[in-house]
């Protein structure tokens, strides 16, 4: 792809006559930044955006796992692992995991994201049987207690199959469906919504030397191509969520470039998930070495994403983020 159009997003009820909605929601735009691989940029009016781009930028997003994508949602992180970067071991037992899940539901999450394999930088792969052993009883127990949508955070078809049988309703793959060739057919056959994330390399090596020709456009092209591939494999495009993968094979400069330009990804025509919670760059810029003390920085970056039309925030600090979201919505 050689031409890209990043909408310049606005909010508010008072809007010009030529304003168009962003992703069918309440945000809108009248102009876009025209980007290209040769580095040239210009601001163009809506009338100057090619019809296919404009259709994807403005079209209403389908509901995902029963959730209306016309409003923002919080996805609560529940790692049933001994080694995740900020909460490893805290929810390793079934009882602890269920208690944490129900607490997050009470605090305001729309979606619980359950993972049995750490994907922090330097993490090693967990065997399939062990990953299933960790997640299956937790999902079953949570499903017995609440009707809240459950996402399974896995790269592996066998794990996803077990999770779906236990009650999960979405597959969130940090490899962007590049790790296990059997995962896409499974999701297509079962009609399961998915989230495609971008990562450069695998968790064990991704932060060793990440580099890009143009991080914004390279990540966009990957996600766009993967959406096309999954659609060709039988998944409904409207049931695909995309995630630029902040912190996965990216430097601080890469992360900031993506965050400043998130609205570009609406051009793929899918709902967008943003996961920045407690990540290293927030600690670096915010001068907070402790991951569990990074809620203020995480919320700040998350609200910036919502202002660019992101539909789902993946978070650790649910109560704090939910409070911020309520105030953000009221002021807006």
PEDAPE-V19629 format. One record per pair of residues at least 4 apart in sequence whose C-alpha atoms are under 8 Angstrom apart, sorted by sequence separation. I is the first residue (numbers start at 1). J is the second residue. D is the distance in whole Angstrom. If there is no record, write none. Layout:
# PEDAPE-V19629
i=I j=J d=D
i=I j=J d=D
This chain:
# PEDAPE-V19629
i=15 j=19 d=6
i=21 j=25 d=6
i=22 j=26 d=7
i=35 j=39 d=7
i=36 j=40 d=6
i=44 j=48 d=6
i=45 j=49 d=7
i=49 j=53 d=7
i=50 j=54 d=6
i=51 j=55 d=6
i=52 j=56 d=6
i=53 j=57 d=6
i=54 j=58 d=6
i=55 j=59 d=6
i=63 j=67 d=5
i=64 j=68 d=7
i=69 j=73 d=8
i=83 j=87 d=8
i=84 j=88 d=4
i=87 j=91 d=8
i=88 j=92 d=8
i=92 j=96 d=7
i=93 j=97 d=6
i=94 j=98 d=6
i=95 j=99 d=6
i=96 j=100 d=6
i=97 j=101 d=6
i=98 j=102 d=6
i=99 j=103 d=6
i=100 j=104 d=6
i=101 j=105 d=6
i=102 j=106 d=6
i=103 j=107 d=6
i=104 j=108 d=6
i=105 j=109 d=5
i=119 j=123 d=6
i=126 j=130 d=7
i=127 j=131 d=6
i=128 j=132 d=6
i=129 j=133 d=6
i=130 j=134 d=6
i=131 j=135 d=6
i=132 j=136 d=6
i=133 j=137 d=7
i=134 j=138 d=7
i=135 j=139 d=6
i=136 j=140 d=6
i=137 j=141 d=6
i=138 j=142 d=6
i=139 j=143 d=6
i=140 j=144 d=6
i=141 j=145 d=7
i=142 j=146 d=6
i=143 j=147 d=6
i=156 j=160 d=6
i=157 j=161 d=6
i=158 j=162 d=6
i=159 j=163 d=6
i=160 j=164 d=6
i=161 j=165 d=6
i=162 j=166 d=6
i=163 j=167 d=6
i=164 j=168 d=5
i=173 j=177 d=6
i=175 j=179 d=6
i=177 j=181 d=7
i=181 j=185 d=8
i=182 j=186 d=6
i=183 j=187 d=6
i=184 j=188 d=6
i=185 j=189 d=6
i=186 j=190 d=6
i=187 j=191 d=6
i=188 j=192 d=7
i=201 j=205 d=6
i=202 j=206 d=5
i=203 j=207 d=8
i=206 j=210 d=7
i=211 j=215 d=8
i=214 j=218 d=6
i=215 j=219 d=6
i=216 j=220 d=6
i=217 j=221 d=6
i=218 j=222 d=6
i=219 j=223 d=6
i=220 j=224 d=6
i=221 j=225 d=6
i=222 j=226 d=6
i=223 j=227 d=6
i=224 j=228 d=6
i=225 j=229 d=6
i=226 j=230 d=6
i=227 j=231 d=6
i=228 j=232 d=6
i=229 j=233 d=6
i=230 j=234 d=6
i=231 j=235 d=5
i=235 j=239 d=7
i=236 j=240 d=7
i=246 j=250 d=7
i=247 j=251 d=7
i=250 j=254 d=5
i=251 j=255 d=6
i=252 j=256 d=6
i=253 j=257 d=6
i=254 j=258 d=6
i=255 j=259 d=6
i=256 j=260 d=6
i=257 j=261 d=6
i=258 j=262 d=6
i=262 j=266 d=8
i=263 j=267 d=8
i=265 j=269 d=8
i=266 j=270 d=7
i=278 j=282 d=6
i=279 j=283 d=7
i=280 j=284 d=6
i=281 j=285 d=6
i=282 j=286 d=6
i=283 j=287 d=5
i=284 j=288 d=7
i=290 j=294 d=7
i=294 j=298 d=6
i=295 j=299 d=6
i=296 j=300 d=6
i=297 j=301 d=6
i=298 j=302 d=6
i=299 j=303 d=6
i=300 j=304 d=6
i=301 j=305 d=6
i=302 j=306 d=6
i=303 j=307 d=6
i=304 j=308 d=7
i=305 j=309 d=7
i=306 j=310 d=5
i=317 j=321 d=6
i=318 j=322 d=6
i=319 j=323 d=6
i=320 j=324 d=6
i=321 j=325 d=6
i=322 j=326 d=6
i=323 j=327 d=6
i=324 j=328 d=6
i=325 j=329 d=6
i=326 j=330 d=6
i=327 j=331 d=6
i=328 j=332 d=6
i=21 j=26 d=7
i=22 j=27 d=5
i=35 j=40 d=6
i=36 j=41 d=7
i=44 j=49 d=7
i=49 j=54 d=6
i=63 j=68 d=5
i=64 j=69 d=7
i=79 j=84 d=7
i=83 j=88 d=4
i=84 j=89 d=8
i=91 j=96 d=5
i=92 j=97 d=7
i=104 j=109 d=6
i=105 j=110 d=7
i=118 j=123 d=6
i=126 j=131 d=6
i=143 j=148 d=8
i=154 j=159 d=7
i=155 j=160 d=8
i=163 j=168 d=5
i=164 j=169 d=6
i=187 j=192 d=5
i=201 j=206 d=5
i=213 j=218 d=7
i=230 j=235 d=6
i=231 j=236 d=6
i=235 j=240 d=8
i=247 j=252 d=8
i=250 j=255 d=6
i=266 j=271 d=7
i=278 j=283 d=7
i=282 j=287 d=8
i=283 j=288 d=4
i=284 j=289 d=7
i=288 j=293 d=7
i=305 j=310 d=6
i=306 j=311 d=7
i=21 j=27 d=6
i=22 j=28 d=5
i=35 j=41 d=5
i=62 j=68 d=7
i=63 j=69 d=6
i=82 j=88 d=5
i=83 j=89 d=6
i=90 j=96 d=7
i=91 j=97 d=5
i=118 j=124 d=8
i=154 j=160 d=7
i=164 j=170 d=8
i=177 j=183 d=7
i=187 j=193 d=7
i=200 j=206 d=6
i=212 j=218 d=7
i=231 j=237 d=6
i=266 j=272 d=7
i=282 j=288 d=8
i=283 j=289 d=5
i=288 j=294 d=7
i=315 j=321 d=8
i=21 j=28 d=4
i=22 j=29 d=7
i=34 j=41 d=5
i=35 j=42 d=7
i=62 j=69 d=7
i=81 j=88 d=5
i=82 j=89 d=4
i=177 j=184 d=7
i=187 j=194 d=7
i=199 j=206 d=8
i=230 j=237 d=8
i=265 j=272 d=8
i=283 j=290 d=7
i=20 j=28 d=5
i=21 j=29 d=7
i=33 j=41 d=7
i=34 j=42 d=5
i=46 j=54 d=8
i=61 j=69 d=6
i=79 j=87 d=7
i=80 j=88 d=7
i=81 j=89 d=6
i=82 j=90 d=8
i=117 j=125 d=7
i=152 j=160 d=7
i=247 j=255 d=6
i=283 j=291 d=7
i=286 j=294 d=8
i=19 j=28 d=6
i=20 j=29 d=6
i=33 j=42 d=6
i=34 j=43 d=6
i=61 j=70 d=7
i=79 j=88 d=7
i=80 j=89 d=7
i=91 j=100 d=7
i=117 j=126 d=6
i=246 j=255 d=6
i=19 j=29 d=5
i=20 j=30 d=6
i=33 j=43 d=4
i=34 j=44 d=7
i=60 j=70 d=7
i=80 j=90 d=8
i=81 j=91 d=7
i=82 j=92 d=6
i=200 j=210 d=7
i=227 j=237 d=7
i=19 j=30 d=5
i=32 j=43 d=6
i=33 j=44 d=6
i=80 j=91 d=5
i=81 j=92 d=6
i=101 j=112 d=7
i=139 j=150 d=8
i=152 j=163 d=6
i=160 j=171 d=7
i=280 j=291 d=8
i=283 j=294 d=7
i=286 j=297 d=6
i=302 j=313 d=7
i=18 j=30 d=6
i=31 j=43 d=7
i=32 j=44 d=5
i=79 j=91 d=7
i=80 j=92 d=5
i=246 j=258 d=8
i=279 j=291 d=7
i=282 j=294 d=7
i=9 j=22 d=8
i=31 j=44 d=5
i=32 j=45 d=6
i=78 j=91 d=7
i=79 j=92 d=8
i=80 j=93 d=7
i=227 j=240 d=7
i=278 j=291 d=5
i=12 j=26 d=8
i=16 j=30 d=8
i=31 j=45 d=4
i=32 j=46 d=7
i=117 j=131 d=6
i=244 j=258 d=8
i=278 j=292 d=7
i=283 j=297 d=8
i=11 j=26 d=7
i=12 j=27 d=7
i=30 j=45 d=6
i=31 j=46 d=5
i=116 j=131 d=5
i=278 j=293 d=8
i=282 j=297 d=6
i=11 j=27 d=5
i=30 j=46 d=5
i=116 j=132 d=7
i=152 j=168 d=6
i=171 j=187 d=8
i=278 j=294 d=5
i=282 j=298 d=7
i=10 j=27 d=6
i=11 j=28 d=6
i=29 j=46 d=8
i=32 j=49 d=8
i=80 j=97 d=7
i=150 j=167 d=7
i=151 j=168 d=6
i=152 j=169 d=8
i=154 j=171 d=7
i=155 j=172 d=8
i=277 j=294 d=8
i=278 j=295 d=7
i=9 j=27 d=7
i=10 j=28 d=5
i=116 j=134 d=6
i=150 j=168 d=5
i=151 j=169 d=6
i=152 j=170 d=6
i=153 j=171 d=6
i=154 j=172 d=6
i=155 j=173 d=5
i=277 j=295 d=7
i=9 j=28 d=6
i=10 j=29 d=6
i=78 j=97 d=7
i=116 j=135 d=6
i=149 j=168 d=7
i=150 j=169 d=5
i=151 j=170 d=5
i=152 j=171 d=5
i=153 j=172 d=5
i=154 j=173 d=5
i=155 j=174 d=7
i=176 j=195 d=8
i=177 j=196 d=7
i=223 j=242 d=7
i=278 j=297 d=8
i=279 j=298 d=8
i=9 j=29 d=5
i=115 j=135 d=7
i=149 j=169 d=6
i=150 j=170 d=7
i=151 j=171 d=6
i=152 j=172 d=6
i=153 j=173 d=6
i=154 j=174 d=7
i=155 j=175 d=6
i=176 j=196 d=4
i=278 j=298 d=6
i=8 j=29 d=6
i=114 j=135 d=7
i=149 j=170 d=8
i=151 j=172 d=6
i=153 j=174 d=7
i=171 j=192 d=7
i=173 j=194 d=8
i=175 j=196 d=7
i=176 j=197 d=5
i=198 j=219 d=7
i=223 j=244 d=8
i=277 j=298 d=5
i=299 j=320 d=8
i=7 j=29 d=6
i=8 j=30 d=7
i=78 j=100 d=8
i=155 j=177 d=7
i=170 j=192 d=6
i=171 j=193 d=7
i=172 j=194 d=6
i=173 j=195 d=6
i=174 j=196 d=7
i=175 j=197 d=6
i=176 j=198 d=6
i=276 j=298 d=6
i=277 j=299 d=8
i=295 j=317 d=6
i=299 j=321 d=6
i=303 j=325 d=7
i=7 j=30 d=8
i=8 j=31 d=6
i=78 j=101 d=7
i=143 j=166 d=8
i=156 j=179 d=7
i=157 j=180 d=7
i=160 j=183 d=8
i=169 j=192 d=6
i=170 j=193 d=5
i=171 j=194 d=5
i=172 j=195 d=5
i=173 j=196 d=6
i=174 j=197 d=5
i=175 j=198 d=6
i=176 j=199 d=7
i=7 j=31 d=6
i=8 j=32 d=5
i=139 j=163 d=7
i=143 j=167 d=6
i=155 j=179 d=6
i=156 j=180 d=6
i=169 j=193 d=7
i=170 j=194 d=5
i=171 j=195 d=6
i=172 j=196 d=7
i=173 j=197 d=6
i=174 j=198 d=7
i=175 j=199 d=6
i=198 j=222 d=7
i=220 j=244 d=8
i=7 j=32 d=4
i=8 j=33 d=7
i=76 j=101 d=8
i=114 j=139 d=8
i=155 j=180 d=7
i=157 j=182 d=6
i=161 j=186 d=7
i=170 j=195 d=8
i=172 j=197 d=8
i=174 j=199 d=7
i=198 j=223 d=7
i=219 j=244 d=7
i=276 j=301 d=7
i=295 j=320 d=7
i=299 j=324 d=7
i=303 j=328 d=8
i=6 j=32 d=5
i=7 j=33 d=6
i=20 j=46 d=8
i=136 j=162 d=7
i=140 j=166 d=5
i=156 j=182 d=8
i=157 j=183 d=4
i=197 j=223 d=7
i=255 j=281 d=8
i=276 j=302 d=7
i=295 j=321 d=8
i=5 j=32 d=6
i=6 j=33 d=5
i=19 j=46 d=8
i=132 j=159 d=6
i=136 j=163 d=6
i=139 j=166 d=6
i=140 j=167 d=6
i=156 j=183 d=6
i=175 j=202 d=8
i=196 j=223 d=7
i=5 j=33 d=6
i=6 j=34 d=7
i=18 j=46 d=8
i=76 j=104 d=7
i=128 j=156 d=8
i=131 j=159 d=7
i=135 j=163 d=7
i=139 j=167 d=6
i=155 j=183 d=8
i=242 j=270 d=7
i=246 j=274 d=8
i=274 j=302 d=7
i=5 j=34 d=5
i=6 j=35 d=8
i=137 j=166 d=8
i=139 j=168 d=7
i=157 j=186 d=7
i=241 j=270 d=6
i=242 j=271 d=6
i=243 j=272 d=6
i=244 j=273 d=8
i=245 j=274 d=8
i=246 j=275 d=7
i=247 j=276 d=8
i=252 j=281 d=6
i=4 j=34 d=6
i=5 j=35 d=6
i=128 j=158 d=7
i=132 j=162 d=7
i=136 j=166 d=6
i=196 j=226 d=8
i=240 j=270 d=6
i=241 j=271 d=5
i=242 j=272 d=5
i=243 j=273 d=5
i=244 j=274 d=7
i=245 j=275 d=7
i=246 j=276 d=6
i=3 j=34 d=7
i=4 j=35 d=5
i=128 j=159 d=7
i=132 j=163 d=8
i=196 j=227 d=8
i=239 j=270 d=8
i=240 j=271 d=7
i=241 j=272 d=6
i=242 j=273 d=6
i=243 j=274 d=6
i=274 j=305 d=7
i=3 j=35 d=6
i=4 j=36 d=6
i=238 j=270 d=6
i=241 j=273 d=7
i=243 j=275 d=8
i=247 j=279 d=7
i=3 j=36 d=5
i=23 j=56 d=8
i=76 j=109 d=6
i=84 j=117 d=8
i=85 j=118 d=8
i=237 j=270 d=7
i=247 j=280 d=8
i=2 j=36 d=5
i=3 j=37 d=7
i=23 j=57 d=6
i=24 j=58 d=6
i=74 j=108 d=7
i=75 j=109 d=6
i=76 j=110 d=8
i=78 j=112 d=7
i=79 j=113 d=8
i=80 j=114 d=7
i=81 j=115 d=7
i=84 j=118 d=5
i=247 j=281 d=8
i=2 j=37 d=6
i=22 j=57 d=6
i=23 j=58 d=4
i=24 j=59 d=5
i=25 j=60 d=7
i=74 j=109 d=5
i=75 j=110 d=6
i=76 j=111 d=6
i=77 j=112 d=6
i=78 j=113 d=6
i=79 j=114 d=6
i=80 j=115 d=6
i=81 j=116 d=5
i=83 j=118 d=6
i=84 j=119 d=7
i=85 j=120 d=6
i=22 j=58 d=5
i=23 j=59 d=5
i=24 j=60 d=4
i=73 j=109 d=7
i=74 j=110 d=6
i=75 j=111 d=5
i=76 j=112 d=5
i=77 j=113 d=5
i=78 j=114 d=5
i=79 j=115 d=5
i=80 j=116 d=5
i=81 j=117 d=6
i=84 j=120 d=6
i=112 j=148 d=7
i=114 j=150 d=7
i=274 j=310 d=7
i=21 j=58 d=5
i=22 j=59 d=7
i=23 j=60 d=5
i=24 j=61 d=7
i=73 j=110 d=6
i=74 j=111 d=7
i=75 j=112 d=6
i=76 j=113 d=6
i=77 j=114 d=7
i=78 j=115 d=7
i=79 j=116 d=6
i=80 j=117 d=8
i=81 j=118 d=7
i=111 j=148 d=6
i=112 j=149 d=6
i=113 j=150 d=6
i=114 j=151 d=6
i=115 j=152 d=6
i=116 j=153 d=7
i=117 j=154 d=7
i=273 j=310 d=6
i=277 j=314 d=7
i=20 j=58 d=7
i=21 j=59 d=8
i=23 j=61 d=6
i=73 j=111 d=8
i=75 j=113 d=6
i=79 j=117 d=8
i=110 j=148 d=6
i=111 j=149 d=5
i=112 j=150 d=5
i=113 j=151 d=5
i=114 j=152 d=5
i=115 j=153 d=5
i=116 j=154 d=8
i=216 j=254 d=8
i=272 j=310 d=5
i=273 j=311 d=6
i=274 j=312 d=6
i=275 j=313 d=6
i=276 j=314 d=7
i=277 j=315 d=5
i=278 j=316 d=8
i=79 j=118 d=8
i=110 j=149 d=7
i=111 j=150 d=6
i=112 j=151 d=6
i=113 j=152 d=6
i=114 j=153 d=6
i=115 j=154 d=6
i=210 j=249 d=5
i=211 j=250 d=7
i=215 j=254 d=6
i=271 j=310 d=7
i=272 j=311 d=6
i=273 j=312 d=5
i=274 j=313 d=5
i=275 j=314 d=5
i=276 j=315 d=7
i=277 j=316 d=6
i=98 j=138 d=7
i=102 j=142 d=8
i=111 j=151 d=7
i=113 j=153 d=6
i=209 j=249 d=8
i=210 j=250 d=5
i=271 j=311 d=6
i=272 j=312 d=6
i=273 j=313 d=6
i=274 j=314 d=6
i=275 j=315 d=7
i=277 j=317 d=8
i=97 j=138 d=7
i=101 j=142 d=7
i=207 j=248 d=7
i=208 j=249 d=8
i=210 j=251 d=7
i=216 j=257 d=7
i=271 j=312 d=8
i=273 j=314 d=7
i=92 j=134 d=8
i=206 j=248 d=6
i=207 j=249 d=5
i=215 j=257 d=7
i=216 j=258 d=6
i=67 j=110 d=8
i=94 j=137 d=7
i=98 j=141 d=7
i=102 j=145 d=8
i=105 j=148 d=7
i=206 j=249 d=4
i=207 j=250 d=7
i=215 j=258 d=7
i=262 j=305 d=7
i=5 j=49 d=7
i=26 j=70 d=8
i=94 j=138 d=5
i=98 j=142 d=6
i=102 j=146 d=8
i=191 j=235 d=7
i=196 j=240 d=7
i=206 j=250 d=8
i=207 j=251 d=8
i=220 j=264 d=8
i=224 j=268 d=6
i=25 j=70 d=5
i=188 j=233 d=7
i=189 j=234 d=8
i=191 j=236 d=8
i=194 j=239 d=7
i=195 j=240 d=6
i=196 j=241 d=6
i=197 j=242 d=6
i=198 j=243 d=6
i=199 j=244 d=8
i=203 j=248 d=8
i=216 j=261 d=8
i=220 j=265 d=6
i=223 j=268 d=8
i=263 j=308 d=5
i=24 j=70 d=7
i=25 j=71 d=7
i=184 j=230 d=7
i=188 j=234 d=5
i=193 j=239 d=5
i=194 j=240 d=5
i=195 j=241 d=4
i=196 j=242 d=5
i=197 j=243 d=4
i=198 j=244 d=5
i=199 j=245 d=6
i=259 j=305 d=7
i=262 j=308 d=6
i=263 j=309 d=7
i=23 j=70 d=8
i=94 j=141 d=8
i=176 j=223 d=8
i=188 j=235 d=5
i=192 j=239 d=8
i=193 j=240 d=6
i=194 j=241 d=6
i=195 j=242 d=6
i=196 j=243 d=6
i=197 j=244 d=6
i=198 j=245 d=5
i=263 j=310 d=8
i=5 j=53 d=7
i=185 j=233 d=7
i=187 j=235 d=7
i=188 j=236 d=8
i=193 j=241 d=8
i=195 j=243 d=7
i=197 j=245 d=5
i=200 j=248 d=6
i=201 j=249 d=6
i=262 j=310 d=8
i=177 j=226 d=8
i=184 j=233 d=7
i=185 j=234 d=8
i=199 j=248 d=5
i=200 j=249 d=5
i=7 j=57 d=8
i=176 j=226 d=7
i=198 j=248 d=7
i=199 j=249 d=6
i=200 j=250 d=7
i=184 j=235 d=8
i=81 j=134 d=7
i=80 j=134 d=6
i=80 j=135 d=7
i=113 j=172 d=8
i=174 j=245 d=8
i=195 j=273 d=8
i=124 j=203 d=7
i=123 j=203 d=6
i=124 j=204 d=6
i=122 j=203 d=6
i=123 j=204 d=5
i=121 j=203 d=5
i=122 j=204 d=4
i=66 j=149 d=8
i=120 j=203 d=6
i=121 j=204 d=6
i=122 j=205 d=6
i=65 j=149 d=6
i=119 j=203 d=5
i=121 j=205 d=7
i=122 j=206 d=8
i=121 j=206 d=7
i=122 j=207 d=8
i=121 j=207 d=6
i=65 j=169 d=6
i=65 j=170 d=7
i=121 j=248 d=8
i=65 j=193 d=7
i=64 j=193 d=7
i=64 j=238 d=8
i=63 j=238 d=8
i=64 j=239 d=6
i=62 j=238 d=5
i=63 j=239 d=8
i=37 j=214 d=8
i=61 j=238 d=7
i=62 j=239 d=7
i=37 j=217 d=8
i=86 j=278 d=8
i=69 j=271 d=7
i=86 j=291 d=6
i=86 j=292 d=6
i=61 j=269 d=8
i=57 j=266 d=5
i=61 j=270 d=7
i=109 j=318 d=7
i=56 j=266 d=7
i=57 j=267 d=5
i=59 j=269 d=7
i=61 j=271 d=6
i=108 j=318 d=7
i=56 j=267 d=5
i=57 j=268 d=8
i=107 j=318 d=6
i=108 j=319 d=7
i=56 j=268 d=6
i=57 j=269 d=6
i=107 j=319 d=5
i=54 j=267 d=8
i=56 j=269 d=4
i=109 j=322 d=8
i=53 j=267 d=6
i=104 j=318 d=6
i=108 j=322 d=6
i=104 j=319 d=8
i=107 j=322 d=7
i=1 j=221 d=7
i=72 j=306 d=7
i=75 j=312 d=7
i=77 j=314 d=7
i=72 j=310 d=7
i=73 j=311 d=6
i=74 j=312 d=6
i=75 j=313 d=6
i=76 j=314 d=6
i=77 j=315 d=6
i=78 j=316 d=8
i=72 j=311 d=5
i=73 j=312 d=5
i=74 j=313 d=5
i=75 j=314 d=5
i=76 j=315 d=5
i=77 j=316 d=5
i=71 j=311 d=7
i=72 j=312 d=6
i=73 j=313 d=6
i=74 j=314 d=6
i=75 j=315 d=6
i=76 j=316 d=6
i=70 j=311 d=8
i=72 j=313 d=8
i=74 j=315 d=7
i=69 j=311 d=6
i=76 j=318 d=7
i=23 j=266 d=7
i=22 j=266 d=8
i=74 j=318 d=8
i=23 j=269 d=7
i=23 j=271 d=8
i=74 j=322 d=8
i=9 j=263 d=7
i=6 j=261 d=7
i=8 j=263 d=8
i=7 j=263 d=6
i=6 j=263 d=6
i=7 j=264 d=6
i=6 j=264 d=4
i=5 j=264 d=6
i=6 j=265 d=8
i=4 j=264 d=8
i=6 j=267 d=8
i=5 j=267 d=7
i=27 j=307 d=8
i=27 j=309 d=7
i=25 j=309 d=8
i=23 j=309 d=8
i=22 j=309 d=7
i=11 j=307 d=8
i=9 j=307 d=8
i=9 j=308 d=6
i=9 j=309 d=8
i=12 j=332 d=7
i=11 j=332 d=7
